[in-house]
Amino acid sequence: MKFIFFVIYFSFLVMNLIFCLYKKYLLVMLMILEFMMLNIFFFLNLYLNLLSLDFFFIMVFLIVVVCESVLGVSIMINMLRMYGNDYFYIFNMV
């Protein structure tokens, strides 16, 4: 069980590193965020199953993740229609 938690933690750290390195494209950032949320979902699932707690929080978490992904995709589509590319560095916000 400790190995599984270590793998989840290590993969989360690797995803954070990839997220910090590839800040150029919005699509890559959205995909990494979704993988991070999937990783957190696996961790919550294992943790709540280990403690024999209710899984209601996982459903709320999944609803928030879906809303976040839809919002990110809609922002990306709006950006593609306005600017013609998905470069994130054109906004000078970073």
C-alpha positions as MATLAB code, in Angstrom:
seq = 'MKFIFFVIYFSFLVMNLIFCLYKKYLLVMLMILEFMMLNIFFFLNLYLNLLSLDFFFIMVFLIVVVCESVLGVSIMINMLRMYGNDYFYIFNMV';
ca = [
       0.000    0.000    0.000;
       2.894    2.351    0.716;
       4.252    1.709   -2.759;
       0.950    2.778   -4.323;
       0.911    6.001   -2.320;
       4.542    6.616   -3.284;
       3.750    6.114   -6.977;
       0.791    8.501   -6.764;
       2.871   11.115   -4.956;
       5.795   10.765   -7.354;
       3.566   11.006  -10.423;
       1.960   14.140   -8.973;
       5.408   15.694   -8.549;
       6.371   14.763  -12.105;
       3.152   16.321  -13.404;
       3.896   19.529  -11.489;
       7.349   19.606  -13.054;
       5.917   19.095  -16.551;
       3.317   21.780  -15.868;
       6.048   24.246  -14.896;
       8.228   23.399  -17.891;
       5.565   23.460  -20.619;
       3.789   26.744  -19.986;
       3.819   27.659  -23.664;
       0.661   25.910  -24.873;
      -2.693   26.081  -23.186;
      -3.765   22.637  -24.421;
      -0.770   20.938  -22.804;
      -1.437   22.792  -19.561;
      -5.081   21.683  -19.583;
      -4.103   18.065  -20.220;
      -1.584   18.077  -17.378;
      -4.175   19.628  -15.057;
      -6.617   16.859  -15.954;
      -3.982   14.200  -15.256;
      -3.244   15.862  -11.925;
      -6.936   15.822  -11.025;
      -7.126   12.168  -12.025;
      -4.153   11.473   -9.776;
      -5.831   13.281   -6.873;
      -8.983   11.271   -7.574;
      -7.054    7.999   -7.284;
      -5.453    9.188   -4.063;
      -8.803   10.204   -2.563;
     -10.357    6.936   -3.620;
      -7.620    4.891   -1.962;
      -7.534    7.078    1.120;
     -11.296    7.041    1.696;
     -11.415    3.328    1.016;
      -8.601    2.757    3.511;
     -10.415    4.698    6.228;
     -13.834    3.257    5.288;
     -15.361    6.696    4.889;
     -18.175    7.925    2.683;
     -17.480    8.504   -0.999;
     -19.746   11.545   -1.309;
     -16.764   13.901   -1.430;
     -15.408   12.045   -4.465;
     -18.614   12.766   -6.384;
     -18.414   16.463   -5.506;
     -14.747   16.464   -6.527;
     -15.560   14.850   -9.882;
     -18.278   17.442  -10.548;
     -15.819   20.270   -9.863;
     -13.186   18.626  -12.095;
     -15.645   18.297  -14.977;
     -16.723   21.931  -14.609;
     -13.073   23.020  -14.562;
     -12.263   21.034  -17.690;
     -15.269   22.370  -19.596;
     -14.363   25.922  -18.621;
     -10.759   25.401  -19.736;
     -11.779   23.946  -23.096;
     -14.261   26.768  -23.691;
     -11.577   29.366  -22.926;
      -9.207   27.598  -25.306;
     -11.821   27.511  -28.087;
     -12.535   31.199  -27.560;
      -8.811   31.940  -27.733;
      -8.434   29.915  -30.941;
     -11.277   31.828  -32.565;
      -9.930   35.227  -31.526;
      -6.165   34.790  -31.978;
      -5.783   31.709  -34.173;
      -3.421   29.761  -31.900;
      -3.243   28.349  -28.389;
      -0.033   30.055  -27.310;
      -0.398   31.085  -23.707;
       2.526   33.491  -23.659;
       0.784   36.016  -25.941;
      -1.132   37.401  -22.966;
       1.982   38.608  -21.069;
       0.462   37.379  -17.811;
       3.208   34.938  -16.884;
];
